Amino acid sequence: MFRTYANNSQNSYSQVGAIHELLLHRVILRKSYIFIFSEFAEIGIVACNVVDNNTLTMSQYRFKHSFSAEPSISDKLFDLMEVTFPGLSSLAECARKLGASWETASTPFIRFHDDIAITHVGVLEIPMQIMGQRLTVGGIHGVATRAEFRRRGYYREVMEEVLGYCDRDRIYETLVLTTPQPEFYLPFGFRVIEEHIFKVKCNSTGSTDSFRTLDFTNTKDYTLLHRLLETRAPVSNIVGVVNEKPVFCVNEGSRTLYYAEDLDLIACMEIEDTRLHLFDLVTTQICSLKNILSKIPQPIEEVVIYFSPELIDVRDVQTFTHTFDETVLMVRGKFAAEGEKFMLPRSARC
């Protein structure tokens, strides 16, 4: 059995004094909080394994940080993120304005050099429905190392600590990520999961224009988004997402989102000539594709669906293996949908 104890001191570094090089292996628990300091006097989170009534064996997370306890690390982290993923800062800011900040969702593991963040691996929670079962998986995201610090083993150090954190006491039995470079994750037990898209021919001539564009400067639309994200049904029982905001808002918040009031449905979709690309549906009750097409005023001859379409009542579906935006889905641990035909929706890819 593991228990976690955190340092809540307002002035942690003043506690260090001359003991910052002390290596502690066993301590006696005498107070509510235990203070452990790494060799660099960084404050960590301590996992304590109960040996007997009074004695604890400890291992420290050297790279684990907290945005709430250390607000300044957000700017340092996004300096690294912007160098590695240009434009990500603006997407995160958009999500923050939608009330789903990166800082409240992610647990950051960061290695610093002096005062500069040089390596980061983030962990966040994604509530999902997989093969009809609800579970929370861990999402690995924001993996980055500054170019001048690569090939020194820093990424491996941080990733091993992240996996130790996730594995210890089985915080997450399943980890997921999407990446264009799967070779970086194979050594850590991740495996590539094949994904599929689904194509349906149709002859929709268009009807009334029932979709409108959401405007999040409007309080009603802002409230509507949060309501539907909190109460949404999974778009698929094979692989779907429920009650998740931060990843959705980063991935979709800067895109055009469409709302059909009579269906109480937000559609993540794009129309290219007579082809509809359908990425996700956010609603409390999944409706048929026919109902969705009836709300679009222009002719649609083909629909490309980026999730398993078993809930939207389609027939004569063609299925194709697909690499979404040059990224593959990787999984570590249990994954009941392995071997099924599905795609992790764009809105949930981290």
VEXFINU-902105 format. One record per residue: y, x, z of N, C-alpha, C, O in turn. Coordinates in steps of 0.001 Angstrom, whole numbers, plus 524288, in hexadecimal, padded with zeros to 5 digits. Layout:
N
YXZYXZYXZYXZ...
***
This chain:
350
7FB5A8034D80000800008000080000804D58036F800008052E807258030A8088B8023B7FCA280D55805407FC56811F6802017FE23812457FD507FD218157580489800C181A5D802138024281EC68058B8006B81E3580A518004A823278033B7FEFF8278D8063D7FD0582C1D805E8800CF82D8F801B2802A282E5080A69801EE832C580AB6805738373880D458029583676811147FFBF83BDB80B2F803518406780D278006C8448C80F1B804208452C80D1F808768475E813078025A84BCD8150E805448508081196804528523D8110B7FFDF8529980F38808738573E80BEC807C285C0D80E5380A4D85FC980B8E80B8585BFD8136B80B1B860778160580D7986530815CF809DD8649C8164E8051E869D28151580C0686E988151A808F28704B81A9B8078C8737F81B4F8040886E3E81E7980A3086FD5823DB8092886AF6827468094B86A4C82A8180CCB8678D826818056886275828FD8057F862DA82EED8058685FFA831908085686672831088025D86695836B1801E28684083968806E9866FF83DF7807C686B1A8368E80A3A86CA1838F180F2C867F3839C3812B58683A83CC581673863A0837198118C85EF2837A8814B785BDC83C8F8135F8586C83E2D8165285D1983EE880EEE859B4842FE80CF5859ED847E681048855E7849F0811F385EAB849C58113985F4884E6D8145F85C13852E98124C85C438542E80DAA8592185548815C885611859E58144F8506E858958130E84D3A85C1E8127084F1C85379812A8849948523F8120284822850CB80C72843D684ED580B8D84BA9851B78089384AAA84FD1803578461885299800B284428850B37FCBA8445185707802C383FE1859A98007483ACF8587980355836A785A76801F583B368553E8074F8369E8540680A6C832EA85083807648349484C8D8053B82DEB851E780732829FC84EBB804A18270484BC3808CD8248F84E1280C3A8274A8468580874824B58434080C4F81FDC840D6809F88200B83EAB805AF81B8C8412E80CB8816B483ED080AED814FB83A5D80E77812D58368180C91815DA83ACD8137D81469836AA81717818C48360781B1381AF8839E281CEB81A018313081C6681E09830318204881C2782BF1823EB8185582940822C981ECF82B588284081DD48270D82BDD82209822F482B09826AC8243382B428208481E1982A1882438819DC82933826658181482E678238D815E38319B82B6B818FF82F4782DE081797834378326C813D483371833FB8113A8372D8349D8137282EBC839158100382DC8837F780CB5828FC833E480D418267E83B9F8094A827BB83AE3805CD8234E83B34808A681E1E838EC806EA81A4183DFF80CFD81DFC83EBB80FB18191783D1E81561819A983DBA817BE81DCE83B1081780815728397B81CF38155683CDC81FBB8115783D9381DCA80D0083EF182441812C2842478272B80F3B83F4082BE580D4C83D8D82F2A8106383E9582C3C8081C83BE38309D805BD83F85832FF801B0842148302C7FEC183FC283823801838435C83AC17FE008404B83E797FA8383CE88415A7FC598418383E617F57C83EF0841F37F1E884158847507F27E845228480F7F55C83F0984B197EFAD841028506E7F01984686850EC7EDFD8492E854CD7EF038484784D067EB0C84DA184D2B7E91E8511C849777EC2A8556F8483C7EA7684F48847B37F099852478443F7F40A8537C83F117F1738578883CB17F28184FEE83D467EE018509F838247EBB284DA2834387EEF1849518354E7F0C384FEB82FAE7EFAA84D6482BA27F2BC8499F828A87EF4C84AFF8273F7EAE8844F0827A97F1258410E824F97EE0883EF08203D7F0CD8409581EF27F52283B4881DA87EE4583864819627F0968331981B8E7F22B830BF81E8F7EF3F8313D81A187F6AE82C8A81C6B7F8CF828338186A7F908828EA814317FB39823BF819A77F6D281F298164F7F74E81BE0818557FBC581A7F81CF07FBDF81A98814F47FF78817F081699804378129781410804848122780F478045F80E9B8172C804ED809528154280564807C48157D80B21807D2819AB80D828065E810F980D5C80528810C2812E17FFFA81382813F07FBEE81200811D38001E817958173F7FB6781A76818AD7F9318185881DBE7F47A8178181E2E7FC858177B8218A7FAF3814CE826487FFAA811C78282A8033F810D8825197FFCF8103882D0C8041180CE482ED78095B80F8E82EB580D5C80CF282E2880971814B582F3380E6F8175C82FB880F8881B6782B7E8140981CEB82AC480B8781D30828B080C3A821988254180C2381FE581F90808DF81CB481E0E80FA9821F981C63810318207F816F280FDD8254581376811FE82962814C180D38824C280F1280D3B828D280B1D8111A8273F806E28112F822B9805418145282AEE80515818AF82989801AD818B282C8A7FC93816FC831067FC5281AA282A077F89281BEF82CAF7F3B58211182A797F1D2821FD825C37F2218245B82DD27EFE4829B582C317EEB482A9482BA47E8E18287C82EA77E5C582DB5827BB7E76982F6A827327E2088347C82A3C7E160838A6828757E2FE8341782ED27DEFD838AE832367DE9883CC9830117DADA84175830EF7DB9C83B0C82D417D6CA83EA282BCC7D29E84038826127D2D084334824577CF7783E5B8231C7D69283F9481D8E7D6DA8450481CC07D9348465481EF87DD4284815819917D69984D698188B7D86384E4F812AE7D8C184B0380F8A7D736852D28114E7DAD28544080BD87DB67859DF80B207D99D85D6780DBF7DB8F85AB7807967D5EB86009806937D41F86364804527D87D86809805837D8D88610F801127DBD18641B7FEA87DFFC865A5802A67E41E869F8802747E635862138064D7E54D8634480A497E93D8669380EB07E70F869728113D7E9F38663180F997E1F286909813E47DF7386BD1811D67DA9586A19812ED7D63A8700B80EEB7DB37872A280C807D6B18745D810617D288874A980EF97CDF18757F8152A7D40087783818F07D0348737281A9A7CC3C874D681CB37C82386E68819BA7CD5786A7B81B9A7C99B86A66818517C4AA8684481A047C0B486CA6813AD7C4CC86CAC810667C01586F9E8131B7BBAD86DA48136F7B74E874548150D7BCC38775D817C17B8B98748D81CA67B6D98749D81DDD7B2328721681F767BA7486F538243B7B8F986A99822FC7B59386971825C97B1D7867E381EC37B6E78636781D307B3C58651181B987AE508629F81D2F7AA7E86933818777ADDF86AC18169B7A8B286D2D81AE07A56186D6281A5C7A09A86F0281F0E7A7C787070823B27A4B486BA0825B67A1D786BDF826FD79D368673B825FD7A4A286251827B37A2438605A823BE79E4085EA88253B79A008609481EB079F9785EA481AAB79C12861A281AA7796EF85F4C81A13792C5866C281B487972F869EE81AF47927A868EB81F9678EDC8692481F1178A16867CE8241D7912E8667D828AA78DFF8614D827D178B30860B682944786A485D8E8257878DED8584C824CE78BD0857C681FEC7887785535820007846685A3881BAA78A30859EC816A87876B85F79814AF786698616281153789458620B816B67826C8677A8150F7816C867D980F25780CB864D280CC177DEB86B9A80CD77838586C5F8073678350869DB80439787B586B0B7FFA17888186656806C578AA1863A68040378ED9867698025C7932C866BA7FE3E7958F86B588058A7942986F1B8043279848871D57FF0D79729872B07FBEF79AB8873347FE247923E875E37F943790ED872347F49D7916C873E07F061792F686D257F5597901F869577F124790CE868A17EFE279696868447EB54798158686F7F3FA799D6867EA7F32879F7886CBB7F07F7A1B686C4F7ED487A5428714C7F1D579FA8876217EF597A177876317E99C79FF3878007E6537A2F68743C7E86179B54873E47E2F0799AB870587DFE679D5F871A47DB8D79EF686BDB7E22F79EBF8684A7DFA17A26986AD27DEF67A7C0869FD7DB047AA5F86DDF7E2C47A958870887E2757AE6D8745A7DDD97AE7B874BF7DB0E7B260877247DD147AA2A87AC37D8B07A9D4877E97D3777A9DE87A1F7CF747AB54872F77D3927A83C86FCF7CED27A85D86D207CE0F7ADA1869F57CA7F7AE4386E637D1657B16486C437D0C97B6A6866E47D3127B75B8640C7D1817BAE6865687D6D17B400860347D9377B467860D17DF197B3C985FAD7E13F7AFA3862957E1A87B7D7863DF7E7317B76B85F017EA9C7B7A485B277E9597BA3C85F4C7EEE57B4E485B457F2F77B4F385A527F4B77BA8E855D97F56E7BC2D85E8B7F5687BD7F85E257F7AD7C2BB85B227F4357C684858827F6397CA0285B707EF107C5EC858A07EBA07C97A852E67EB137C7F484FB07E9707CB23851997EC6F7C31584C3F7EB9C7C130848E37F07F7C15E844277F0277C22484B407F4FD7C0AC8483D7F9CA7BFD1847FB7FD377C4AC84BC77FDB57C795843757FF8D7C57A842DC803AD7C96E84315808DE7C68983F9A80A037C36B8471C80C0E7C77E847BD810DD7C4738451B815907C70E8458F8165D7CBC684265818967C3EC8405881DA57C5928433C821B77C2568428A822077BD9784680824D67C4F184A0E828617C2338498C82DE27C46B8498882EA17C92B84924831AB7C0FE8499B8371E7C2A384F14838F77C138850ED8382D7BCDA851A383B747C507856E283D747C43D856D1843687C3CC8538E846077C62B85A64845707C0CA85B9E84B027C0C48614F84B6A7C25D864CA849A07BF918623E84DC97C6E68676884D777C956868AC847A97C9FA865F0844ED7CCD686CB9845BF7C76786E2A8403A7C80686D4E83D327C30186F7F838F97C24B86A1A83F567BF7F8693B83CF37BA6A863B583AB77BA2B85FEE83D687BB7086341835D27B88985E158337A7B7C485BB6835CE7B2D985DEE835597AE9B85728838537B36D854CA83AEB7AEE984FCB838327AD1784E5F838A47A88584D1B835657B09084866832877AF168484D82D507B1F88498F82D0B7B69B846CD829337AF3384671824057B1A1841BF821187AF9084092821467AAE883F1181E627B31183B3181A6E7B1B683C49815BC7B52F83C72816447B9F683D098112D7B2E483E2480C7A7B5EB8396F808E47B62E83620808E17B2B18392C805D47BA6483508801FA7BB1E837987FCBA7BC5083AFA7FC5C7BFB5835F77F8B67B982837DC7F3717BAB0833547EF9E7BA7082F227F0DA7B86F8343D7EAF87BC80830247E7057BCB2830C37E31F7B839835147E1587B70F82C5D7E1D37B5BF82C5E7DDE17B19D828547D9BA7B301823A57DAB97B29082A057D51B7B4AA8264A7D0DB7B5C1824297CEC37B08F827277CD437AD1C81F057CEAE7B00D81CA07CD447AB16818437C9567ABCE816527C8817B020816C77C6F67A783811F87C3F07A73580E857C68D7A32780FFE7C6F879E98809F17C84E7A4CB806507CB0A7A15C8010D7C8507A1A17FE9F7C8057A5C57FF557C65479D307FA6C7C36A79CD97FA3F7BF0F7A0E97F6487BE2C7A37C7FEB07BC5E7A1657FF027B7D77A4D57FFDC7B9087AA8C800487B56D7ADB4800217BE047ABFB800C37BF7E7B1778062C7C1C97B262807FF7C50D7AF5C808BB7C00E7B69480DDC7C2347B80A80D247C7497BB12809F07C7937BEA5810237CB487B9A08101D7D02D7BC85815397D30B7BB6F817F37D1F17B7A18166E7D6B57BED681B0C7D9F87BE26819547DF607BC91816627E1F27BF5E81B287E11A7B816819E37E6567B64081E967E9E67B726823007E8117B7AC81D987EEF17B751821C77F2C07B7BA823627F4887B24B820157F5FB7AF1C8286B7F46A7B14082A747F63C7AC4482CC57FBB27ACD3830497FC887AFFF82AD67FF5B7A9CA82CEF804AE7A9C483125804EA7A58D83025803827A10F835C6806A87A6EF83A18806687A32D83DF980AD07A41D83DD580D777A81F8416F80B877A052845A180F5D7A0E3843B3814E87A1A784626817F47A47483F548164479F3483D0E81B8179FF38403781F6B79CCA840A681EF4798068426B8234679F79845ED826E879CC98464882C1179FB08460A82C3F7A47C846DC8304979CAD848108357C79EBD84C2A837F479B3B84BBF837BD796728501583A4479D968541783CE579A7885193841397973184E0B843F3798FC85373841C879261850FB8455B78EA78509C84AE6790BF84CAB84D8878FF3854A884CAE79367854B78521D7953C8510F85315799D3850398579179B5984ED784EDA79C1384B4784F747A081845A884DEC79F1D8425984D707A2928449A84D2D79A1E83F5984BAC7988F83BAF850637987F83D5E854E4798748369584F2A7987F8326A8531A7986E832748568A79D4A830EB85B1879D1883437854557A1A3834128571D7A6A4830B28544C7AAA383058855F87AF2282E34850047A90582AC684D307AC9382D758491C7AFDE82AF6846BD7B33983291848317AF0583562844767B2498339983ED67B140832F083BC97B4E8832D183D7B7AC47830F58383A7AAFB82BAE837367AD8C82AD98330E7AFD28282783AF27AD34822FE83A447AF9E823818397E7B583820EB8361B7B7BD826CB83C947B8068278883C0B7BDAC8293D836877BF24827118341C7C2AE82D2C8349A7BC5682F5182F7F7BDA482B6A82B307BC4D82AB1827917BF61828EA82B887B7CA825238278C7B64B820898275B7BA1981EBD8231D7BB7981EA482BCF7BBC981A5482BD77BF8B81BF1829407C4A3818CB826997C721820D782A037C632822A4827827CAF7823318219A7CA38821F381E967CDC08250B81FF67C5A48256581A637C46F82000817DF7C4AF81F5F813B67C70381C2581A5B7C252816E5818237C24781491818127C7C0811BC8146F7C921815B881C0B7CAE0813F381BFA7D04F81652817787D353813B1814F37D67781B4E816777D25981DF9812127D4DB81B9080CDF7D33581AA08097B7D67C81A8E80C3C7CE24818648074F7CC36812B8806837CDE9811128021F7CEF780FC780AC37CE2B80A3980A5F7CF8280957809A17D54F805B8806EC7D6F180CB180C107D86880BDA80BEC7DE0E80C43806517DFFE81010803947DEE98085D804B47E2D18080C7FF687E4E5808167FB4E7E093809367F6BB7E189806D57FD017DBBA806687F9777D73D80B417F60D7D69080AD37F1487D62380FD17F8777D677814A27F5817D57E814327F29E7D04C815807EE017CFEB812587F5637CC4D8115D7F2F37C73980C057F4B07C54C80AE57F95C7C51D808C07F0F97C3DF803BB7F2537C1948042B7F3367BBBB800A57F5677B94D808907F17C7B977809787F2217B3E380EF47F43B7B302812BD7F2397B53380F5E7F84B7AFC98146F7FA5E7AE23814D77F9CF7A83A811067FA997A5698197E7F8727A66281A637F7EC7A0C081F497FAE679F36822CF7FBB87A26181F6E7FC7C79A4F824197FED87980A823B37FE507922581F797FD5D7900F828167FEEC78F758281B7FF3A789C082ADC8043A7883682EB6805C478AA5828E0806C27842682AE180BE9782C7829A580D3F77D18825AE80B8077B0282D038105277A9582BAF8126B7756E8288C8177A775D2826DC81996771D7827C28197377A998251981E7677B66820B081DE977F6A8213081FBB783D681C6081B6677DDB8181D81A7D78195815A081F77783A98134A81F6C787DD81618823BF780C8813A0828A17827F815CF82A8F787B38133282D8778A7081A83828EF7891981CC982A8F78E1081A2D827ED792B981A8A829DB7971C8178B82386791CB8157D820657961D80F888206D7966F80D5381F0C79A7A80CF6821F37924B8073B8222C792578051682595796BA801318241A799218077682A1F797E58055482D6179C1D8059D82AE37A1828031C82CC37A529808A5826AB7A2108094D8242D7A7258061D81F257A79C8071181BF77AB168026781E757A4297FEE8819F67A48F800AE815227A1AD7FE20811147A212804FD8156679EC5806AB810FD79B938038E810ED7967E8020A8150A794848029F80C52794687FFDF80BC378F77802E68080278BFB805A08048878DDF80263808C1786EA80517805727831C8021B80050782847FD5480049781F5804FE7FBF8782A4802C57F6C5781D5804BF7F4B377C9B809767F47777BB3801307F33877938802AE7F149774138057D7EC077748B803F97E8A77779E8099E7EB6F7716B80C9A7E6937716C80C927E41A76BF980B507E6A17681480DFF7DF1676BD580DBB7DC29766FB812907D8B876654815017D71476A22813DD7D7AD76168817927D38B76028814A07CF2D75D5B8103E7CFE675B84817297CA9D75D14814997C5F575B078183C7C3727570681CD97C29675814816217C24C7527A8194F7C01474E498173E7BAB474CC6812897B9DB74C4A81AE87B71F74C0E819957B1C574AA681CE47B025745F6821AE7B0947461881A587AE48741D481D2C7AC1873D6A81EB57A67773EB181BB37A39B7411F8234E7A4ED73D148250979F9473E32828A979DBB739DF82A207A0B87366782A0B798DE73A2182D8479696736348318079321738F4831E278E70737FB83473795A473C6F8386D792C973F5C83D70792A773C2E83FB1796BA73AF883F2878DFE73AD7843D978D6F73799848E178D3F73AC384D2678D00738918485D78D5B73FE084CFE78D2D7432B84E5F787AC744BE84D60783E9741EB850AD7874A7494B852267822374B5085760782B274E1485AD87857374C37857EE7801D7527785CD97807A7555D85D52785CF757EB8596B788387595E8621F7879B758738632478CA575AFB8639378BB6760D9867C878A86762DB85F2B78C437639085F1378B167692B85F9F78FEA76C8F8604378F767714D85F607948B76A37860167995B76D38865D979AD576D568689C79A637696D8679779C96771E286CD779ECB7725486C707A42F774C3868AB7A560777808704D7A766773C5870687ACAF775EA8724B7AC8877B86876377AA0677CB986F867AF3377EF0871297AF6D7846B875D87B30A78505876307B71878276879677B1857886887E217B4887898D87E3D7B59378F6987F4A7B20D7928287D297BA65790E887C8E7BB8879673881B27BC6479950881B57BD8B79DFB8860C7BBD77969088B087BB7B7995588BD27B5F379B6788F527B4F079E8A888807B26C799978887D7AD0279B6C884C97AC8F7A00D8802B7ADD679F9B886C57AAC47A478883A37AA7C7A93B87ECF7A7187A88287AB37A84E7AAB287F317A2E77A58287ABF79F6D7A4B2876597A23E7A1D4871C87A1917A32E877A77A56779DE2873A27A84779B00871487AC9E79E5886C997ADAA79E15874907AF1C7A178872AA7B3297A51686EB77B0D07A8E586A8F7B30E7A9CD870077AC547AB1886C897A9B17AECD867907A7DB7AC188634E7A8347AE4D8681B7A5EB7A75C8639D7A41F7A45285FB97A8937A36985B047A7E27A419861B87AD297A1DA85E567B1B07A0FA85B307B2FC7A5D5856737B3BA7A58685DC87B3437AA5085B117B4A47AF23857147B07E7B0A4852CE7B1BF7B2768587B7AB8F7AFE0854CB7A7687B13284FCC7A7D07ADFE84B807A7657B01B8505F7A8A17A8EB84BC47A8CB7A597848967ADCA7A659843CA7ADA77A61284B2D7B2247A74A8483A7B6F17A8598451F7B67F7AD69840CA7B88E7ADCD8474E7B3D87B13D8449D7B3497B647840107AF747B60D83C4C7AFFF7B8FD840627AB9C7B29A83C7C7A7667B2918392F7A7647AD9C836187A3C97ACD5839BA7AB3F7AA4A837437AB2F7A535831577AB0C7A58B82EF77AD267A92882F0A7A87E7A1A5829687A8D07A0D7828477ADAF79D9D82B927AF5079A82823B27B00979E49822687B48279AED822057B2C17953B81FFE7AE8B79419823F47B5F4791B9823DD7B48978C3481E527B4A578A0C81D3E7B260785F281AD57B74778CD1815517B78178B66812237B82D7905E813D97BABE7940E80D837B5DE7907180A007B6B1794E2806EC7BBC479466804757BD7E79826807127BE2678FC8804607C32878F10807B27C78179166805DF7CA66794C780C817C7F978FA48104F7CB8A79207815A47C8E6791C7817CA7C81978D8D817BB7C7937964681CE57C5307969881FA97C70C79B7F81D557C99279EDD824A47C5C379BD7827E47C7737A036829FF7C2A77A2FC82B2A7BEB47A08082A7C7C2FD7A82782CAE7BEB77AB41830B07C0E97AF17830067C52D7B135834D97BDEB7AFED838B57BF207B40283A517C4D97B40883A0D7C7727B81283BFD7C6CF7AF8483DBB7CC3C7AF0C8431C7CC457AC89843F07C9AD7A892846C97CF2F7AECA84C1B7CF457ACC084DF17D4987AAC184FFC7D4E07A66984D4C7D8D87ADC384FE07DDBE7AC3484E417DFCD7A6DB8519E7E13A7A3BB849327DFFC7A5BE8477F7E2057A0B0849467DE5C79C5484B097E02379839848D07D94879D3684AA37D57D7995C8506D7D64E79830851FC7D66E793A38538D7D6D879C2E859347D73679B6185ACA7DC54798CE85E927DC6D795D5857FD7E097799DF8590B7E582797228579C7E4FD7916385A977E69878DF9853077E2BD790518510E7E27978AF28539C7DE35787A98544A7DEDD782F2855057D9DB78A1E856E07D5577872385C8D7D3DC7883985EE57D0E87853C85ECA7D5E778C81863F47D41C78E248684D7D53978A4B86C327D26878A2E867B57D94E7871D86BBF7DA987834A86A9D7D82D77DF486DB07D8D177A4F866447D56C77D77864D97D2D97788C8669C7CD24778B9868057CB1E77CDA866827CA9F7743E867B07C51377400862FB7C1FC775F585E9D7C2B177412863E87BE95779BD85FD77BB2F77BDA861397B58E77A86865C47B40077ACE85D477B2867791385E227AD337773185BBB7A94D77B01857787AA1D77D1485E987A50C77BDB85CDC7A10F77F9485C8F79BBD77CF28603F79A0577A62858117992477DA085768793BD77BD485746790397809A853907905C783A885B5278D157813B85BE078A017860885789785FA786A2855947852B78AF38560078370782568520977F5D782D584CA8781947841F8495377EC57862784BC678698782F6846E478931784758477F78C4878984843A478E1578BC084C5378CE578B4E84D977904C78FC284AF67959678F08847E9797587924E84C3A7981078AAA8497179CC0788EF84D437A0C4786D6850B379F81783B984CA37A5A57889184F6F7AA167865A84BB47ACE1782A1847547AE3E7841684D7D7ADB477DD484A4E7B06F779F684C9C7B5D1778DF8513B7B655777A5849567B9C87795584AAF7BF0B77788848A07BF5A771ED843F47C01D7711984C077BEC576E2E84A417BE69768C184E607C09176510852F87C1087666984C9B7C1DE76066850027C3AC75C3584E1E7C141757288496A7C0947566B851B07BFF2753AC8504C7BDAB74EA2851F37C17274A4F856717C32474A0284E237C2B0746FA84EF37C63F7429F84D857C34B73DA2848E97C29873C73851777C19173ABA850A67BE3D7361F84DA27B95A737CD84FAB7B62F73ACA848D87B8B6735EC845BA7B41A73767841617B58573B3C83D997B29C73BDC841F47B9FC73DC583E047BBC9741888404F7BB9D7470E8447E7BDC17481483D817B90F74A8983F0B7B8CF7500983BE37BCC775325837147BCCC752F683E9E7C01D755FC83C177C3C07599683CB77C18775F1B841167C0DE760FF8385D7C064761A2838717BDE3766C68365F7C1B576AD0831C27C31276AC8839DB7C37076E578388B7C79977205837057C5A277770833B87C7FD77A048395F7C1627792A8382A7BF5977E5F83A767B9E377EDA83E327B88677C248382C7B6C57825983A1E7B18C7839883A967B12F78983836D67B23178C5983F317AFBF78B54840187AF4E790F1841037A990792248451D7A764790E183D307A72C7949183D5A7A19579598839587A04C799CB835CE7A36279AD6839E879BC679C2E8362479A417A03883134797E879DE182D2E7978A7A07E8318779651798EB82CFA794087965682CF5795B97909D830697944078D9C8290F798CE78F24828C579AC1789D1827BD7963B7860B8243E7930C786E982AD679600781D882A3F791CD77E03827D1793F277906826E0798A377890826D4790857755A824567921B770788283F794DE76CEC82CFA7941E76D5A82628798117696B8297279AA17658582C237968A762188309E7974376081829717924F760FB82BB678E2775DD0830B778C0B760408348878B0975D81830B278B60765678356B7898976819839E278D6F7679783E6578BED766E28389D79263767F583CA97966B7677F83EEB7967676201843AD796B87615983B8D7963675E0B83D5F79654758A5840C979197757718446A791EC7544E83F9E78D3A759EE842B378880758E78484B788F175AE084BA1785CD7596B8495578CC275E2184E9D78D7D7603A851C87916C75D0B8565B7925A75E3384F66793B675916851FC797B0755E6853A079533750BA8504F7930F74DFB858A47956B74F5085A947926974ADC85949794B77458785A2C7921F741948573B79978745408564779BE2740318507679C3C73F0584D4779BF97429D84F0379CD173A1C8498279D14738A8846DB7A1F873ADF849107A63D73AC28421E7A14573CDE83EEF7A59373EDC8399C7A54E73C24836F87A14A73C44838187A9A8739AE833257A9D6736DD82EFD7AD0A739AF82A557AC6D738AB830AC7B07073D3582CEC7B3A07402082F117B4B974588833BD7B5A37463882B977B49F7495C82D107B5F774EB9829D27BAAA75069825097BAAA74FEF82C787BEA775260829DF7C3397549582A717C2DC75A8282ECD7C2AE75C89826157C2C075D3F826127C1C5762DF8246F7C6C1765AC820737C91E76463827947C8547698B826B77CD4376C4A8247F7CC5D771BF825E67CF10775798210A7C88B7722581E037C78B776E48195B7C43F77534819647C1F3770FB815687C40577874810D87C0E477705812657BB21776C4814927B91B77A8B811567B86B77266813967B33577186810107AEA67730E810B27AA557710980C597AF8F7769F8088B7AB68777BC80AFE7A6A177A4B808997A27577A4880FAB7A71877C7A812227A2AA77F2C815F079F9C77BC1817DD79B8877D6C817137A1767770781B2279EDD773EA818D379BBF76F5981B9879A4176BB5813BD79ACF76F9F8112D7971476C0F811F679890766578145C795AC7635780FEA79D16764E28103279ED175F7280AB779F3F75D2B806E97A01D75FFA80A6879E9F7580D8056479EFF7555A805DE7A2E8750DE80A257A45374F31801587A49474F03801247A84474A99804877AD0B74BA5807B37AEA274866803C97AF3F7502E806D57B3CA751CB8044D7B8C174FB07FF937B97E7502D8076C7BC1A74D618059C7C14874BC78072B7C53474FFB80B8F7C521751F2803847C89A7514E8045E7CC64755818043B7D1E975347800C77D33F75036808027D517754DA808677DA72752EC809717DE267577C80C897DCEC75AF5806DD7E2AB7577A8084A7E6AA75B4E80DE47E85A75A2980F957E872755A9810BD7E9AF75E53816517EABC75D9E8183B7EE86761C5816CA7EE277665881B7B7F2237601A81E447F5A3763B2823DF7F3C6763F4826C27F41F76020825697F1CB7687A82A8F7EF5D768F882ECA7F3807697E82EC77F69376D30832627F38E765CD836E47F70F7660A835387FCB176711837CE7FF92769EC830D57FE35764AD82EAF803877650482CE3804F376A8482C568099076BC282BF98010C76DD182A128021D77315824B87FFA3773D78238A7FB987718582183802107771481C697FFEB7786581C687FE4777E1E81F5880058781508190B7FA8477F538183C7F8DD784B8814197FC557872980FF97FD3C784DC815387FE4978BD9811698016D78EBC810907FEFE79417814277FCD37967180BBF7FF65795F580A317FCFF79AE580725800FD79E14804388042779BF2807DF800C87A325804BE803DD7A6CD80288800137AAD8805737FD1D7AD427FD6D8002B7AB927FAF67FCA27AF4A7F8A57F7E57AC9E7F7977F7F67A7ED7F7DC7F3C57AFA87F5657EF077ADA37F8F67EC497A9C27FDB97EC1F7AA6A7F6857EA1D7A5AB7F98E7E7097A1E97F5D37E34779F407F3177E4B279B8E7F5BD7DE767A12D7F1D27DAAA79F797F2687D91D799C07EEA77D7467975F7F7127D9D47977B7F7F37D840792127F66F7DC7478E2B7F7237DBBA789787F4627E0CE790007F2DD7E50578C7B7EEC17E304788A27EADB7E0AE78A357EFA97E3F17839C7EC207E20F77F957EDAC7DCCF77D527EBA67DB3D779407F14B7DA0677FF07F33E7D50C77DE47F78F7D613779DE7F9B37DA5E779887F8BD7D214776E27FCFA7D27E7730A801F07D038775778023E7CB8977683805BC7D3877765280A957D1F5778EB80EB77D60B777DD80DA27DA257759A8137A7D4DF779898179F7D8CA779CD81AC97D7E677EBA81BF57D3717801A81C267DC0C7815881FD27DB9C785BA8251E7DA417835A8271A7DD3078019827747D5D6784EF82C607D42D78284830A67D851782CF830D67DB7378674834117D84177EE78386D7DBF577EBD83B917DBCD783C283D5A7DFDF7859983C457D748785FA83F797D69878AA383D367D93E78F6C83FFF7D9FE793448382C7DAB278F4E8359D7DCEE793DE834197E2A57931C8317B7E4E479676835AD7E50278ECF834107EA6478DB28379D7EE337909183C657EE0179015835317F1A27938A8384B7F563796A5836847FAFA795728389F7FEB3797A3
***
